[in-house]
């Protein structure tokens, strides 16, 4: 059968055509991409006003400037506690730490338990904080729950956030942030509230190095895991069988 202008795949064998898929490169709705295939950090920041029904309450993304220094390297300022986003939301980290993720590795999902005042239903508490009085950041119990603020120095981080707090819609946010070693408009920091599950993976070709501050000091009891098998390094099935020893008769 001769090919036609409306069938560019007519030259393929029937089996190949039956298996054929094509990728959609159209610029889908930004809010839809934020919750599915993901966006660059700069797209999320610039389009935040469009995300009333897609943005997770309490999450912050703010751009950072990385200054190239010819012949020497670069200088990237992390944040200032007396101005900018952290000052606006009243978050002053109590502890700072660093972490490294090798190429092709991933972490998460991690989640930290939100503090609920005694005598208040969780759903009512979150409605008060993020629906009724979202600007009253002084109500947030930063000192009784762990919030994270993350900065990326090298590598490329793809992050996925899921809101698991009672009474709030289960929203998903997915975005990519390059480290300072890849200076550009997508250099950013992210603030993650407690009760929001977060996963990271290194999609760059170098180690991912991050610095992060927490609103409280490290508490192992607050380190929850959901669907975190990606963090394990399982042995080959043959090794597992050998380590188990001979069958007992």
Beta strands, then each sheet from edge to edge (+ up, - down):
strand 1: 39-40
strand 2: 60-63
strand 3: 66-69
strand 4: 73-76
strand 5: 95-101
strand 6: 106-111
strand 7: 148-154
strand 8: 156-163
strand 9: 172-178
strand 10: 188-192
strand 11: 196-202
strand 12: 208-214
strand 13: 224-225
sheet 1: 1+ 9+ 8- 11+ 6- 13+
sheet 2: 2+ 10- 7+ 12- 5+
sheet 3: 3+ 4-
end
